[in-house]
Amino acid sequence: MLGLFPTYGRFDLTVESAEGVIIKDIAGKSYIDFGAGIGVNNLGHRHPAVESAVEEQLKKYWHLSNLYPIPLQEEVAEKITANSPASAVFFANSGAEANEAAIKLARKATGKDKIITFGKSFHGRTFATMAATGQEKVRTGFGAMLPGFAYATYNDLESVKALADKDTAAVMIEMVQGEGGVNPGNTAFIQSLSTFCEEKDILLIIDEIQTGMGRTGKKFAFEHYDIEPDIFTLAKGLGNGVPVGAMAAKEKLVEHFGPGTHGSTFGGNPLAMAAASAVCDVIFNDTFLEQINTSAKYLSEALNAHIAPLESVIDIRQKGLMVGIEINANALSIVKELLKNGLIVLAAGENVVRLLPPLTISKADIDQAVALMKDVLK
């Protein structure tokens, strides 16, 4: 008798323990983790500061209704707003929920329905975020989608202009398309898009679920492009393994989310907030961000020296510690082979091997991982 729905194509790895960048399975075998729980464990497994914060909160209380003040929510919100253009934050449980909140806020604030997203994008698997996702395979089989979404071509401003009209509430975009193949946004395109949205009074929503919290070498990926979103969303790395999502917005939008307009029973849970607060303290630190960029540079040099020359490799795309290696083979087969050899990586589409190592990765770990990749990709 089955206990779980078979919604995941699981790999042959059952974890016994994990710490830092190393995972051990129930047989005692060790693995270098270059997947970080799909970009969640940005500080590695069981980071001491996060573990200590959660343990401390466990001894106080685990849950309170959002009908009462929860000081930790204010604490984390202040840390996010102090380091971004946002003035207010709504806490949810996941990236999809954070994106749902962004879509609801954009529609309510503008009184308009249309949201422009992009082909190959990924924003979640709820009905709104599934409709926002520019990948047909995600939507297939679920009947009529939530209306109001249109899909432009990534890095093509003219395709956005062709879709924009008087009913357009917002444009929703990832600075690097993660699930879509690790496709970075072109600087000229992103900046022109921001200008266009401002000129046309269209809200700009940036999905930072995978790219935020230091992943690209900055606190948030939009900082690379010298722009300010009206709304941005966070999840994954914000809790370092404790489920949490966040939707942050500029001051002009705050009045549109008053009492009764939106809510979440578990959103802003004290345990999640304790973890998120500790994560913010580590990542929103210039010295730590410099360390990320040093590691990213070292990884880039290693990949260019040892992986790029291989015949199986078509292209390497990188933004900070977010890497896509495009190959002329099935990515999933490579992921499985690397797993057998003690390295955990991810696939992004049919032919892109994705690397999302913890931001705490060492040079020695990089050297070992690149050597394993070289052996398999040959």
C-alpha positions in Angstrom: 0.0 0.0 0.0 1.4 3.4 -1.0 1.7 6.0 1.7 2.7 9.0 -0.4 1.6 10.3 -3.8 4.3 9.6 -6.3 4.7 13.3 -7.2 8.5 13.3 -7.1 11.0 11.4 -9.2 13.2 10.5 -6.2 16.9 9.6 -6.4 18.5 6.7 -4.6 19.7 8.6 -1.5 18.3 8.4 2.0 20.0 10.9 4.3 21.1 10.0 7.8 22.7 13.3 8.7 24.1 16.5 7.2 26.4 19.3 8.4 28.0 22.1 6.5 28.4 21.0 2.8 28.5 17.3 3.6 25.6 14.9 3.6 25.8 11.3 4.9 23.4 8.5 3.9 22.1 5.6 6.0 25.0 3.5 4.7 27.6 6.0 5.9 28.6 7.3 2.5 29.5 11.0 2.3 28.4 13.4 -0.5 29.4 16.9 -1.3 26.2 19.0 -1.6 26.1 21.2 -4.6 22.3 21.4 -4.6 21.7 22.9 -1.2 18.1 21.5 -1.1 17.5 23.4 -4.4 19.0 26.6 -3.2 17.6 26.5 0.3 20.6 25.6 2.5 22.5 28.7 1.5 24.4 28.6 4.8 24.9 24.9 4.6 23.3 22.3 6.7 22.8 23.0 10.4 24.5 26.3 10.4 25.4 27.1 14.1 23.7 30.5 14.2 20.5 29.3 12.7 20.4 26.1 14.8 21.0 28.1 18.0 18.3 30.6 17.1 15.7 27.9 16.4 16.6 26.0 19.6 16.2 29.1 21.6 12.8 29.8 20.2 11.7 26.2 20.6 12.1 26.7 24.4 9.8 29.8 24.3 6.8 29.1 22.1 6.2 27.5 18.6 3.1 29.2 17.3 0.8 32.2 17.9 -2.1 33.4 15.8 -1.3 36.4 13.6 -4.1 38.1 15.6 -1.4 39.0 18.1 1.9 40.8 17.7 4.9 38.6 17.1 8.1 40.7 17.7 10.3 38.3 15.6 8.2 39.1 12.5 8.9 42.8 13.0 12.6 42.0 13.6 12.9 40.1 10.3 10.8 42.6 8.3 13.1 45.4 9.6 16.2 43.5 8.5 14.7 43.0 5.0 13.5 46.5 4.5 16.7 48.0 5.9 18.6 46.2 3.2 16.2 46.8 0.3 13.9 49.4 -1.3 10.9 47.8 0.4 8.9 49.4 3.3 6.8 46.4 4.4 6.9 42.6 4.3 4.2 39.9 4.4 5.3 36.5 5.6 4.1 33.2 4.1 5.3 29.6 4.1 6.9 29.2 0.7 7.9 30.8 -2.5 4.7 30.0 -4.3 2.7 31.6 -1.4 5.0 34.7 -1.5 4.4 35.0 -5.3 0.6 34.5 -4.8 0.7 37.5 -2.3 2.6 39.5 -4.9 0.1 38.8 -7.6 -2.8 39.6 -5.3 -1.2 42.9 -4.2 -0.4 43.9 -7.7 -4.0 43.3 -8.9 -5.6 45.0 -5.9 -3.3 48.0 -5.9 -3.8 48.7 -9.6 -7.4 47.4 -10.2 -6.0 45.6 -13.2 -5.8 41.9 -14.0 -3.0 41.3 -16.5 0.4 40.1 -15.4 3.2 39.7 -18.0 5.7 36.9 -17.2 8.2 35.2 -19.4 8.8 32.0 -21.3 10.9 29.4 -19.4 10.0 31.1 -16.1 9.0 29.3 -12.9 7.0 30.9 -10.2 5.3 28.0 -8.3 2.7 25.3 -8.5 -0.4 26.9 -7.1 -3.1 27.9 -9.6 -2.0 31.5 -9.8 1.7 30.8 -9.8 1.3 27.8 -12.2 -0.5 30.2 -14.6 2.3 32.7 -14.1 4.9 30.1 -15.0 6.0 30.2 -18.6 6.4 26.4 -19.0 3.6 24.5 -20.6 4.7 21.2 -18.9 3.9 22.7 -15.5 0.3 23.6 -16.5 -0.6 20.5 -18.5 -3.4 18.4 -17.2 -4.9 20.8 -14.7 -7.7 22.3 -16.8 -8.4 26.0 -17.3 -5.7 28.2 -15.9 -6.3 31.4 -13.9 -6.8 34.0 -16.6 -4.8 37.2 -17.0 -1.3 36.0 -17.7 0.7 36.6 -20.8 4.2 35.4 -21.7 6.9 37.5 -23.2 10.3 36.4 -24.4 13.1 36.7 -21.8 15.7 39.4 -22.6 13.4 40.8 -25.4 11.9 44.2 -24.4 9.9 44.4 -27.6 8.0 41.3 -26.7 7.0 42.9 -23.5 5.8 46.1 -25.2 3.7 44.0 -27.6 1.8 42.5 -24.7 1.5 45.6 -22.4 -1.9 47.4 -22.5 -4.1 49.5 -20.3 -5.2 46.4 -18.3 -1.6 45.4 -17.4 -1.0 45.5 -13.6 2.6 44.2 -13.5 5.5 42.5 -15.1 6.9 39.5 -13.0 10.4 38.3 -13.7 13.4 36.4 -12.4 16.8 38.0 -12.6 18.1 34.6 -13.4 15.7 31.9 -14.6 16.6 29.0 -12.4 14.3 26.1 -13.3 14.3 27.4 -16.9 18.0 26.6 -17.5 20.0 29.2 -15.4 19.4 32.0 -17.9 20.7 35.4 -16.6 19.0 38.6 -17.5 20.8 40.9 -19.9 21.7 44.1 -18.1 20.4 46.4 -20.9 17.2 44.5 -21.0 16.5 44.5 -17.3 17.3 48.2 -17.0 15.1 49.1 -20.0 12.3 46.9 -18.7 12.4 48.8 -15.4 12.3 52.1 -17.1 9.4 51.0 -19.4 7.4 49.8 -16.4 7.9 53.1 -14.6 6.9 55.1 -17.7 3.7 53.0 -18.2 2.8 52.9 -14.5 3.2 49.1 -14.5 4.4 47.4 -11.3 7.7 45.5 -11.5 7.6 42.3 -9.5 11.0 40.4 -9.1 10.9 36.8 -8.1 14.0 36.3 -5.9 12.9 32.9 -4.5 16.0 31.2 -5.9 18.3 34.2 -6.5 17.8 36.1 -3.3 19.6 35.9 0.1 23.2 36.1 -1.3 22.9 33.4 -4.0 24.3 35.6 -6.8 26.9 37.4 -4.6 24.6 40.3 -3.6 21.9 40.4 -1.0 19.3 40.3 -3.8 20.0 39.7 -7.5 18.2 42.9 -8.7 21.1 44.8 -7.1 23.3 43.6 -10.0 21.2 45.7 -12.4 20.9 48.9 -10.4 17.1 48.8 -10.4 14.4 48.9 -7.7 11.4 46.6 -7.9 8.0 47.7 -6.6 7.5 44.2 -5.2 10.0 41.3 -4.7 9.6 37.8 -3.2 11.9 35.6 -1.1 11.8 32.1 0.3 14.3 29.2 0.0 17.5 30.6 1.5 15.6 33.0 3.8 15.0 30.1 6.3 18.0 27.9 5.5 15.7 24.8 5.6 12.9 26.1 7.9 9.9 26.8 5.6 9.3 30.5 5.1 8.3 32.9 2.3 8.2 36.7 2.1 6.7 39.3 -0.1 8.2 42.8 0.2 6.9 45.9 -1.3 7.4 49.7 -1.5 5.6 52.1 0.7 3.1 53.2 -2.0 1.6 49.7 -2.0 1.2 49.2 1.8 -2.3 50.7 2.1 -3.7 48.1 -0.3 -3.0 45.2 2.0 -5.0 46.1 5.1 -6.8 43.9 7.7 -8.8 41.1 6.0 -7.2 41.4 2.6 -4.7 38.6 2.9 -3.5 36.2 5.6 -1.8 33.0 6.5 -2.2 30.8 9.6 1.4 29.7 9.7 2.9 32.7 7.8 5.6 34.3 10.1 5.7 31.3 12.4 8.0 32.1 15.3 10.4 29.2 14.6 10.7 30.3 10.9 11.2 33.9 12.0 14.0 32.8 14.4 15.8 31.0 11.6 15.2 33.9 9.1 16.5 36.5 11.6 19.7 34.5 12.1 20.1 34.0 8.3 19.7 37.7 7.7 22.4 38.5 10.2 24.9 36.3 8.4 24.0 37.1 4.8 23.4 40.9 5.1 27.0 41.3 6.0 29.5 42.8 3.6 32.4 40.6 4.7 30.2 37.5 4.1 29.1 38.8 0.7 32.8 39.3 -0.3 33.5 35.7 0.7 30.7 34.6 -1.6 32.1 36.5 -4.5 35.6 35.2 -3.8 34.2 31.6 -3.9 32.2 32.4 -7.1 35.3 33.6 -8.8 37.3 30.5 -7.8 34.5 28.3 -9.0 34.3 30.1 -12.3 38.0 29.8 -12.9 37.9 26.1 -12.1 34.9 25.5 -14.4 36.5 27.4 -17.2 39.8 25.5 -16.8 38.4 22.0 -16.4 34.8 21.8 -17.5 34.4 24.3 -20.4 36.9 22.6 -22.7 35.1 19.2 -22.6 33.4 18.1 -25.8 30.1 17.4 -23.9 29.9 21.0 -22.7 28.1 23.6 -24.8 28.0 26.6 -22.4 28.5 27.6 -18.8 26.3 30.3 -17.3 27.0 31.7 -13.9 25.8 34.5 -11.6 27.5 34.3 -8.2 27.1 30.7 -6.9 24.3 29.9 -9.3 25.6 27.9 -12.3 24.1 26.2 -15.3 26.3 23.9 -17.4 24.6 23.2 -20.7 25.6 19.9 -22.2 24.9 17.8 -25.3 23.5 15.0 -23.2 20.6 14.3 -20.9 21.2 16.3 -17.7 19.3 13.9 -15.5 21.6 11.0 -16.4 24.6 13.1 -15.4 22.9 14.1 -12.1 22.4 10.4 -11.3 26.0 9.4 -12.3 27.4 12.2 -10.1 25.3 11.1 -7.2 26.8 7.6 -7.5 30.2 9.3 -7.3 29.4 11.3 -4.2 28.4 14.7 -5.6 24.9 16.1 -5.4 23.9 18.5 -8.3 20.6 19.4 -10.0 19.1 19.5 -13.4 17.4 22.5 -15.0 15.5 21.4 -18.0 16.6 18.5 -20.3 20.3 19.4 -20.9 21.4 21.8 -18.1 23.3 20.6 -15.0 22.6 23.2 -12.2 25.0 23.9 -9.4 23.7 25.7 -6.2 26.3 25.0 -3.6 26.1 26.4 -0.1 27.4 30.0 0.0 29.9 28.7 2.7 31.6 26.4 0.2 35.4 26.1 0.5 38.0 26.0 -2.2 38.8 22.4 -1.3 35.2 21.4 -1.8 35.1 23.2 -5.1 38.2 21.4 -6.3 36.8 18.0 -5.3 33.4 18.7 -6.9 34.9 20.0 -10.2 37.2 16.9 -10.4 34.2 14.6 -10.0 32.2 16.6 -12.7 35.2 16.4 -15.1 35.4 12.6 -14.7 31.7 12.1 -15.4 31.3 14.7 -18.1 34.3 13.2 -20.1 
